[in-house]
């Protein structure tokens, strides 16, 4: 799909309690439509409260689709961890995927595993062992589902393991069916000796990438060269999506506008170089 940003552009959002009656959320969706965004990743915390078919239609009215369930806030609310040493918590987390996968199937989207992998400060050997067990159970229980589960590589201040793309790739298995990795420029900027090399080496393992600046603000508010990032993706034949994620420097809508304009200018430079 052609995009002025180089790739279909999405954004991760925390929706309001009443998604369908929030004027502010509607204004944000209208802005995303104006800026030609492709989709949204939503942090839904109560899957019974938001009808998936209604949400699908609502987003479509703004020419948007839900690409992924962002599970971080849901995990924090319910104290979930795929790598928890406590076996009851680990099993509860695997069980929680049943609800998320059922919802994702109706939305025709995937699920992001960031914080739900487990936090920092745990015993690494135990965390890795428990994570392997959880991934094996997810593959067994939900392997026939069409839902893709993305294991996000997050920095060592936030997670005990799966800090690099290499570490995350190990857990996908040789077939990588239904389970892929999720690179994030903010985390890669800290954990990878070469962001470019890691992106290329593990190109076959991902079809979505989070774009966030070095200060965790949106692209264009920090020091990462996103022309280089997107050029690398173009050069290796990447066919997936990219999604803005991060904290806000100004207001949500101001940041969306400024970051979209910045990424659009990157697209203009790509055209000059014959890459778009």
SETOR-894481 format. One record per residue (C-alpha): residue number from 1; residue in one letter; y, x, z. Coordinates in Angstrom, 2 decimals. Layout:
residues N
BASE_seq_type_c2_c1_c3
BASE_NUM_a_Y_X_Z
...
//
This chain:
residues 276
BASE_seq_type_c2_c1_c3
BASE_1_x_0.00_0.00_0.00
BASE_2_x_3.39_1.37_-1.03
BASE_3_x_6.01_1.77_1.67
BASE_4_x_9.47_3.29_1.76
BASE_5_x_8.29_5.13_4.87
BASE_6_x_5.46_6.89_3.09
BASE_7_x_2.81_4.74_4.77
BASE_8_x_2.67_1.17_6.13
BASE_9_x_4.82_1.35_9.27
BASE_10_x_3.90_-0.45_12.49
BASE_11_x_5.21_-0.39_16.05
BASE_12_x_3.68_-0.85_19.49
BASE_13_x_5.37_-3.55_21.58
BASE_14_x_4.99_-5.21_24.95
BASE_15_x_5.35_-8.93_24.17
BASE_16_x_7.10_-11.34_26.55
BASE_17_x_5.12_-13.79_28.68
BASE_18_x_5.91_-16.65_26.32
BASE_19_x_5.55_-15.02_22.93
BASE_20_x_6.25_-18.12_20.88
BASE_21_x_9.39_-19.24_22.69
BASE_22_x_11.20_-15.96_23.28
BASE_23_x_14.45_-15.66_21.36
BASE_24_x_14.59_-11.91_22.01
BASE_25_x_11.07_-11.35_20.68
BASE_26_x_11.83_-13.45_17.61
BASE_27_x_14.94_-11.32_16.97
BASE_28_x_12.82_-8.17_17.19
BASE_29_x_10.26_-9.57_14.74
BASE_30_x_13.06_-10.58_12.38
BASE_31_x_14.40_-7.02_12.54
BASE_32_x_10.94_-5.63_11.78
BASE_33_x_10.73_-7.94_8.78
BASE_34_x_14.18_-6.81_7.63
BASE_35_x_13.15_-3.16_7.93
BASE_36_x_9.89_-3.81_6.03
BASE_37_x_7.47_-3.02_8.84
BASE_38_x_3.84_-3.75_8.12
BASE_39_x_2.52_-4.71_11.54
BASE_40_x_2.55_-4.55_15.31
BASE_41_x_0.31_-3.23_18.06
BASE_42_x_0.60_-5.59_21.02
BASE_43_x_-0.06_-4.96_24.70
BASE_44_x_-1.65_-8.30_25.56
BASE_45_x_-2.58_-8.64_29.22
BASE_46_x_-4.09_-12.14_29.26
BASE_47_x_-6.13_-13.05_26.21
BASE_48_x_-6.56_-16.66_27.34
BASE_49_x_-2.80_-17.23_27.35
BASE_50_x_-2.10_-16.25_23.73
BASE_51_x_-3.99_-18.22_21.10
BASE_52_x_-5.08_-15.67_18.47
BASE_53_x_-4.84_-18.02_15.49
BASE_54_x_-1.39_-19.18_16.55
BASE_55_x_-0.31_-15.57_17.05
BASE_56_x_-1.67_-14.62_13.65
BASE_57_x_0.33_-17.38_11.97
BASE_58_x_3.44_-16.59_13.99
BASE_59_x_3.42_-12.93_12.99
BASE_60_x_2.69_-13.85_9.38
BASE_61_x_5.87_-15.95_9.32
BASE_62_x_7.69_-12.61_9.67
BASE_63_x_5.43_-10.89_7.10
BASE_64_x_3.72_-8.98_9.89
BASE_65_x_0.16_-8.62_11.07
BASE_66_x_-1.34_-7.44_14.32
BASE_67_x_-3.04_-4.16_13.52
BASE_68_x_-4.33_-3.20_16.98
BASE_69_x_-4.63_-4.42_20.54
BASE_70_x_-2.93_-1.84_22.76
BASE_71_x_-5.08_-1.89_25.90
BASE_72_x_-2.98_0.22_28.28
BASE_73_x_-1.24_-2.47_30.31
BASE_74_x_-4.41_-4.60_30.33
BASE_75_x_-6.30_-1.60_31.73
BASE_76_x_-3.71_-0.93_34.44
BASE_77_x_-3.55_-4.59_35.44
BASE_78_x_-7.33_-4.79_35.84
BASE_79_x_-7.93_-1.21_37.07
BASE_80_x_-10.17_-0.29_34.16
BASE_81_x_-11.48_3.13_33.16
BASE_82_x_-14.23_4.11_30.75
BASE_83_x_-14.64_7.44_32.53
BASE_84_x_-14.44_6.27_36.14
BASE_85_x_-16.75_8.04_38.58
BASE_86_x_-17.18_4.66_40.27
BASE_87_x_-19.99_3.06_38.29
BASE_88_x_-18.85_-0.48_39.07
BASE_89_x_-15.43_0.22_37.54
BASE_90_x_-16.96_1.89_34.50
BASE_91_x_-19.34_-1.02_33.86
BASE_92_x_-16.53_-3.52_34.42
BASE_93_x_-14.51_-1.70_31.77
BASE_94_x_-17.31_-1.80_29.21
BASE_95_x_-17.73_-5.50_29.99
BASE_96_x_-13.98_-6.04_29.48
BASE_97_x_-14.37_-4.92_25.90
BASE_98_x_-16.31_-8.12_25.19
BASE_99_x_-13.13_-10.12_25.72
BASE_100_x_-11.00_-7.70_23.72
BASE_101_x_-13.44_-7.49_20.84
BASE_102_x_-13.78_-11.27_20.60
BASE_103_x_-9.99_-11.51_20.43
BASE_104_x_-9.68_-8.64_17.95
BASE_105_x_-12.25_-10.22_15.65
BASE_106_x_-10.15_-13.38_15.43
BASE_107_x_-7.01_-11.33_14.83
BASE_108_x_-8.81_-9.05_12.35
BASE_109_x_-7.45_-6.01_14.16
BASE_110_x_-8.70_-3.03_16.13
BASE_111_x_-8.44_-1.83_19.74
BASE_112_x_-6.64_1.28_21.01
BASE_113_x_-8.15_3.19_23.92
BASE_114_x_-5.42_5.24_25.52
BASE_115_x_-4.98_4.76_29.25
BASE_116_x_-8.23_2.77_29.42
BASE_117_x_-10.12_6.05_28.84
BASE_118_x_-9.12_7.09_32.35
BASE_119_x_-6.23_8.92_33.95
BASE_120_x_-5.52_12.51_34.96
BASE_121_x_-6.74_14.33_38.05
BASE_122_x_-10.40_13.29_37.90
BASE_123_x_-13.32_15.70_37.93
BASE_124_x_-13.56_16.67_34.26
BASE_125_x_-17.35_17.11_34.12
BASE_126_x_-17.88_13.71_35.73
BASE_127_x_-15.27_12.06_33.52
BASE_128_x_-16.84_13.46_30.35
BASE_129_x_-20.31_12.36_31.45
BASE_130_x_-19.12_8.84_32.28
BASE_131_x_-17.15_8.59_29.05
BASE_132_x_-20.20_9.57_27.01
BASE_133_x_-22.18_6.87_28.79
BASE_134_x_-19.49_4.26_28.11
BASE_135_x_-19.14_5.15_24.43
BASE_136_x_-22.91_4.93_24.03
BASE_137_x_-22.91_1.48_25.58
BASE_138_x_-20.00_0.35_23.43
BASE_139_x_-21.86_1.46_20.30
BASE_140_x_-25.01_-0.34_21.43
BASE_141_x_-23.32_-3.58_22.46
BASE_142_x_-20.61_-3.87_19.82
BASE_143_x_-21.85_-1.65_17.00
BASE_144_x_-22.27_-4.59_14.64
BASE_145_x_-18.71_-5.78_15.16
BASE_146_x_-16.09_-5.26_12.47
BASE_147_x_-13.60_-4.15_15.12
BASE_148_x_-12.53_-0.50_15.11
BASE_149_x_-12.06_1.19_18.48
BASE_150_x_-9.62_4.10_18.46
BASE_151_x_-9.95_6.89_21.03
BASE_152_x_-6.45_8.24_21.52
BASE_153_x_-6.11_11.96_22.22
BASE_154_x_-3.62_12.10_25.11
BASE_155_x_-2.08_15.06_26.91
BASE_156_x_-3.54_16.62_30.06
BASE_157_x_-0.77_15.23_32.27
BASE_158_x_-2.03_11.72_31.45
BASE_159_x_-5.78_12.16_30.97
BASE_160_x_-8.52_14.43_32.30
BASE_161_x_-10.29_14.68_28.96
BASE_162_x_-9.91_13.84_25.25
BASE_163_x_-6.66_15.80_25.20
BASE_164_x_-7.04_17.23_21.69
BASE_165_x_-8.21_15.74_18.40
BASE_166_x_-11.28_17.96_18.56
BASE_167_x_-12.25_16.61_21.97
BASE_168_x_-11.73_13.03_20.87
BASE_169_x_-13.70_13.57_17.66
BASE_170_x_-16.76_14.69_19.64
BASE_171_x_-17.11_11.18_21.09
BASE_172_x_-17.07_9.35_17.76
BASE_173_x_-20.50_10.56_16.70
BASE_174_x_-21.56_11.72_13.24
BASE_175_x_-21.34_8.29_11.61
BASE_176_x_-18.02_7.32_13.18
BASE_177_x_-18.91_3.67_12.68
BASE_178_x_-16.47_1.43_14.55
BASE_179_x_-15.19_4.32_16.67
BASE_180_x_-12.47_6.62_15.40
BASE_181_x_-9.77_8.80_16.93
BASE_182_x_-6.04_8.22_17.23
BASE_183_x_-3.69_11.17_16.83
BASE_184_x_-0.25_10.90_18.42
BASE_185_x_2.52_13.36_17.49
BASE_186_x_3.90_13.40_21.05
BASE_187_x_0.56_14.39_22.55
BASE_188_x_-0.36_16.76_19.69
BASE_189_x_2.98_18.52_20.13
BASE_190_x_1.79_19.51_23.62
BASE_191_x_-1.95_19.98_23.18
BASE_192_x_-2.56_21.38_19.70
BASE_193_x_-1.91_25.03_18.82
BASE_194_x_-1.10_23.72_15.33
BASE_195_x_-0.38_20.04_14.84
BASE_196_x_-0.66_20.43_11.07
BASE_197_x_-4.04_22.17_11.24
BASE_198_x_-5.47_19.56_13.61
BASE_199_x_-4.24_16.67_11.46
BASE_200_x_-5.91_18.13_8.38
BASE_201_x_-9.12_19.27_10.07
BASE_202_x_-9.83_15.83_11.53
BASE_203_x_-8.46_13.77_8.63
BASE_204_x_-11.78_11.98_8.18
BASE_205_x_-11.72_10.73_11.77
BASE_206_x_-8.62_8.51_11.72
BASE_207_x_-6.78_5.86_9.72
BASE_208_x_-3.91_5.23_12.12
BASE_209_x_-1.48_7.73_13.64
BASE_210_x_1.13_7.25_16.35
BASE_211_x_4.52_8.74_15.59
BASE_212_x_6.54_9.55_18.69
BASE_213_x_9.08_12.32_19.19
BASE_214_x_8.69_15.31_21.50
BASE_215_x_10.73_13.57_24.24
BASE_216_x_8.61_10.39_23.94
BASE_217_x_11.45_8.53_22.26
BASE_218_x_11.06_7.03_18.80
BASE_219_x_11.01_9.33_15.74
BASE_220_x_14.47_10.67_15.01
BASE_221_x_15.54_10.91_18.65
BASE_222_x_14.00_14.33_19.28
BASE_223_x_12.93_17.61_17.70
BASE_224_x_9.71_16.88_15.76
BASE_225_x_10.05_17.31_12.00
BASE_226_x_8.60_14.06_10.68
BASE_227_x_9.23_15.10_7.09
BASE_228_x_6.63_17.80_7.67
BASE_229_x_4.28_15.37_9.45
BASE_230_x_4.40_12.76_6.68
BASE_231_x_4.26_15.42_3.95
BASE_232_x_1.03_16.73_5.47
BASE_233_x_-0.43_13.23_5.52
BASE_234_x_0.59_12.71_1.89
BASE_235_x_-0.81_16.07_0.86
BASE_236_x_-4.25_15.38_2.35
BASE_237_x_-4.49_11.93_0.75
BASE_238_x_-4.17_9.92_3.93
BASE_239_x_-4.51_6.16_3.28
BASE_240_x_-3.91_4.67_6.73
BASE_241_x_-1.06_3.31_8.80
BASE_242_x_1.42_4.95_11.15
BASE_243_x_2.85_3.30_14.22
BASE_244_x_5.94_4.03_16.29
BASE_245_x_5.24_4.28_20.00
BASE_246_x_7.41_5.51_22.85
BASE_247_x_10.13_4.78_25.35
BASE_248_x_13.59_3.55_24.47
BASE_249_x_16.68_5.73_24.37
BASE_250_x_19.08_2.82_23.84
BASE_251_x_17.80_-0.75_23.49
BASE_252_x_14.59_-1.78_21.76
BASE_253_x_16.28_-3.21_18.68
BASE_254_x_18.81_-0.38_18.45
BASE_255_x_16.00_2.15_18.61
BASE_256_x_13.96_0.30_15.99
BASE_257_x_16.93_0.23_13.62
BASE_258_x_17.82_3.91_14.11
BASE_259_x_14.23_5.14_13.90
BASE_260_x_13.45_3.01_10.85
BASE_261_x_16.56_4.34_9.12
BASE_262_x_15.53_7.89_10.00
BASE_263_x_11.99_7.42_8.68
BASE_264_x_13.38_5.74_5.57
BASE_265_x_15.52_8.84_4.98
BASE_266_x_12.33_10.90_5.29
BASE_267_x_10.86_8.67_2.59
BASE_268_x_13.88_9.36_0.38
BASE_269_x_13.29_13.10_0.78
BASE_270_x_9.63_12.62_-0.08
BASE_271_x_10.68_10.95_-3.34
BASE_272_x_12.89_13.92_-4.21
BASE_273_x_9.88_16.19_-3.72
BASE_274_x_7.67_13.91_-5.79
BASE_275_x_5.49_13.02_-2.80
BASE_276_x_6.28_9.32_-2.72
//
